[in-house]
Amino acid sequence: QPPADPATVARAVAIVEDQGAPGANLVRMGDKRLLFSEDGRGFLMYGRQGRSWIGLFDPVGPPETWAELIWRFIETARAAGGRAVLYQVSPALLAACADAGMRAYKLGEMAVVDLTRFDLKGGTWSSLRNSLSRGQRDGLEFAILQSSELPAVYDELERVSAGWLDHHNAREKGFSLGAFERDYVLSQPAAVLRLEGRIVAFANLLLTGQREQCSIDLMRFAPEAPSGSMVYLFGRMMIEMRDQGFKSFQLGMAPLAGMSDSAHAPAWDVIAATVFENGEKFYNFKGLRAFKEKFRPDWQPRYLAVAGSANPVLALMDTTLLIGGGLKGVIGK
């Protein structure tokens, strides 16, 4: 089964618009396969790598469709000689996973900012207040551009994105991350920073019709952006979304964060915690969590679930290859 065609993606987007998980907007990338519930009200998006069939996030749609989708996903993978895997699922899905014979392993923690408490008053917020003041002194101008406004600045966004990738010697990822592709970038609003009239940083916002939770995906800045620009961008985004009535802001997952390092912890936790402590040369795990910590988020666990006796390490390796675009993509960052 190939990735979904545009009409099928549009059908899934309509479901995304009617629920509250903004990260589900990654279906707009068009690079994933889709499994719909029997009643058509929910779906699971997934990719394939090696023998692994890898579902992304919790199923999208009413919770009463989730158990059916998980069972059908496992059975479909098994019938094709594959192993079913669910990547970055929330605690809300663990009972359904257990009922379907899946085992869950902690992957990391999702940073979620409670915008109803985001007031920047008091000593605990002094560092962020200073960052916002510094951004203003540096001459940064913040704006949220709606989808209809983005075609006019698309070339500027593309320049920033290309410069960011080049500066970080990185290439586009996929599956659980969006890429800078025109249709995807123009599909939702974006927050931008301008310096002397030129866009120097941006982040695309992920929203649904419920307008209670919001999230971000692409976060890119030009080499000439002042130090601290991304903290300023995120701080201003949160203020703006709070003022628009949004309740929470998802900052994404800090991989391998929050793992137990106890001598009695499961082997998976010990291995993952060791990677978190010593894996800086491969991925800036600590730096990513430290950046998000500036916004005082609640840290919510996320899991990898594997069917039956499948090896979770092999499942995670296949997921990493899928996100990175194959072995060449992982090795080449």
Phi, psi and omega in degrees: 000122181281170173306155186298144176281167185305321180294321179290321176299317179299322176298318178292320180300323178298323177291318179302316183299334187266004180229187193248008182263099187296331180298339179296347176297349175297344176298337180295342178295334178074015183257005185244156172274155184231135174242116181266151175292162182302324182273358176078006183269348182220167177206161173238129177260142185207165175227171180233136177214121185060230177269358185270130168259115193245109176279142183254123177065183173294154172305153183257130181125188182301139181304333181291349176267350190293312184300316178300316181297319180295314180299314182294324179296314179299314182294320180294318178296316182296319180297333179266008180080019182251176176245133181276134181225141173240128187248131178063046177273155184269167176303332182297339183263352189296323180295317179295323178295316180296319179298330181270007177081022179264147175254139185250141179229133182292133180260325186167203183224137177272131178271119181233119180268126176280103184291341179290343178248009184270085184243352176062018178264151176091168185295332183292341181255010186298321181296318179291321176300319179296322179295321179292321178294321180295320178299321177294318179296328179287351178090016180286136177243126185257143174205149169255122181258131177284165182307321182293339181269346188286325179305328182291337182244011185302318181297324177293317178298320180296321178297315179297315181298314181297320178295322179294314179298318181294316182297324182265006181049047186241165174232163181297141173261183181209189177062277182271000178227145175280163176239161179282087176237140193306307184299321181291313182299324184274358187278342182219166180296165176222143173265134183231154170243133175247146174229117183053040175088349181256137176290127181240353178199152176203163171213135178271135181270142175247120185228158171234173182295340179289333175053043174247320176247147173224159181214176177226161179231277179291134177224105187221147181218153180278155179303331182277359178295135179301152176303136180087006183299321184289327175296318178298315180300313182291320178299316179292322177300315183294321177298314182296315182291324174300315182293337176277357176100006177289147184266329183211158182228117180271125181262003181092176186267142169263104186299137174065012178277150177078015180280147180286137175248018178293149178296340181260006181288155176302153183303322179303314181297319182295315179298312183295320179296323178296318177297318180300320183283329189239006186264019185301327183288343178261325185197135186278068183300311183295319181296321179296315179293320181297321178298313183291331181296337179302336184259011174050057181279165164276137181259116185247129185294149173228150192229158166255126178245135181234145183278142172055232184260018181301143180282118183295330179293317177296320179297318180291324177297316178297321179296318178298318178295321180295317179294319184277355180081034179097176184299319179299320180293321179293312181295323181271017181070000000 
